[in-house]
Amino acid sequence: MLLVVPSMRSCKGRIHSFESFGTLDGPGVRYVVFLQGCPLHCKFCHNPDTWPSNGGTEYTAGAVFDKIMRCRSYIATGGVTLSGGEPLLQAGFCEALLGLLCDAGIHTAIDTSGAIPLNKSSKAIELADMLLLDIKSPCSVACKELTGQGNENALATLEFCESIGKRVWLRHVVVPGITYDEASLIEVGKLAKQYSCVEKLDLLKYHKLGASKWESLGIADPLTNTPALSAEEFAHAKEIVEYNKNKG
């Protein structure tokens, strides 16, 4: 149990939104806190409104904790997930909120791209029970083309989780013409196989649900001509990844 100090409750952060009954953000039913701000500009992002660090609404960690506690009965078999945006862009706020949640005995997860250097993110990662780590691309060059940043920090985050025995669920978005590529999918499977901390690998289908947000924000959608991934393509991608994750 951590020692909760007043500074934890008073630490401020910027929040984009809340979801009190999340079922796709870690094990069980979860309260999801979407933090504002992201250093990446992923071409397939469905929440570009989370990018600006000065957006959202300012809250103290104590106020967010109190909101969560009002829903505690609903998340008794799940927990709380910090998402975004990129939550670890506000690592100090995450540390404060995770400390409060840890002291209350609530299971916690961080849904992250791993884009934040470990010298800023490691304390928050250590406090969380698990990470949902989104590997944008196993190739750093392709990752930079897709997001604006290479994958070095994400891979370092995965190495760090391995070194401390932190539970990890890997996530990877499959985009037609970009990450829907046999060689890339083989490498995703091999990457998951290398790490004992990886409990699960979730492939996510690219969809067009965020297109209206790009338009409303006046941002040119770089994938406007890219179709959603079909069920057949998704099944094929899963076969490739699972085979290379489990073979040998």
Summary of the structure (lengths in Angstrom):
residues: 248
radius of gyration: 17.8
end to end distance: 40.9
largest distance: 53.1
contacts: 836
relative contact order: 0.13
helix: 42%
strand: 22%
